[in-house]
Amino acid sequence: MKVAIVDLGTNTCRLFLADVTNGRVAQAERLTTVVRLGQSVDKTGELHEDAVARTHACISGYAPRIEATAPRGAF
């Protein structure tokens, strides 16, 4: 089975693609992008517009890799 995992944090967005067979995980690809989603959130209590745009662009860039990994009909 192929899996795609996205980990979205306050500073980075990570993508992990793997093949899982018989309980074994074989990494296919791992990407880390600094998006700084938490930019100024401690001061304003809100997500900064630029931070949201960076995060959206990152995830949009990950999408083709995720779609290529996931089995048809998984979404």
Legacy VTK file of the C-alpha trace (Angstrom):
# vtk DataFile Version 3.0
C-alpha trace
ASCII
DATASET POLYDATA
POINTS 75 float
0.000 0.000 0.000
1.255 3.481 -0.792
0.781 6.224 1.801
1.214 9.981 1.875
1.495 11.913 5.139
1.494 15.703 5.499
2.746 17.199 8.770
1.864 20.880 9.062
3.504 22.744 11.908
4.039 26.368 12.857
7.339 26.557 10.997
7.509 23.709 8.486
5.323 21.630 6.226
6.557 18.104 5.625
5.592 15.443 3.135
6.390 11.766 3.628
5.630 9.264 0.865
6.120 5.568 1.494
5.281 2.047 0.460
3.975 -0.213 3.226
4.226 -3.945 2.602
3.799 -6.670 5.214
4.117 -4.113 7.993
7.358 -2.686 6.619
7.626 0.984 5.674
9.910 1.888 2.775
10.401 5.620 2.357
9.839 6.767 -1.220
10.231 10.520 -0.713
10.549 13.034 2.116
10.283 16.798 1.695
10.468 19.629 4.207
9.516 23.203 3.360
9.803 26.172 5.703
6.436 27.972 5.531
6.512 29.921 8.826
2.753 29.487 9.316
3.095 30.797 12.868
4.494 34.146 11.691
3.319 36.829 14.177
0.586 34.588 15.591
1.900 35.103 19.126
1.415 38.884 18.774
-1.844 38.983 16.825
-3.564 35.713 17.715
-4.280 35.234 14.002
-2.580 33.634 11.042
-0.739 36.160 8.870
-2.000 36.448 5.293
1.496 35.903 3.854
2.012 32.823 6.013
-1.259 31.308 4.809
-0.280 32.042 1.186
3.127 30.352 1.641
1.496 27.316 3.230
-1.135 27.073 0.499
1.560 27.270 -2.186
3.555 24.546 -0.448
0.638 22.154 -0.137
-0.404 22.880 -3.720
3.107 21.922 -4.744
2.885 18.678 -2.769
-0.516 17.765 -4.260
0.731 16.209 -7.540
3.136 13.967 -5.619
0.356 12.905 -3.239
-2.045 12.226 -6.103
0.604 10.163 -7.901
1.170 8.114 -4.724
-2.400 7.511 -3.582
-4.435 4.687 -5.079
-7.294 5.701 -7.356
-10.445 6.606 -5.443
-8.609 7.174 -2.160
-9.839 10.760 -1.943
LINES 1 76
75 0 1 2 3 4 5 6 7 8 9 10 11 12 13 14 15 16 17 18 19 20 21 22 23 24 25 26 27 28 29 30 31 32 33 34 35 36 37 38 39 40 41 42 43 44 45 46 47 48 49 50 51 52 53 54 55 56 57 58 59 60 61 62 63 64 65 66 67 68 69 70 71 72 73 74
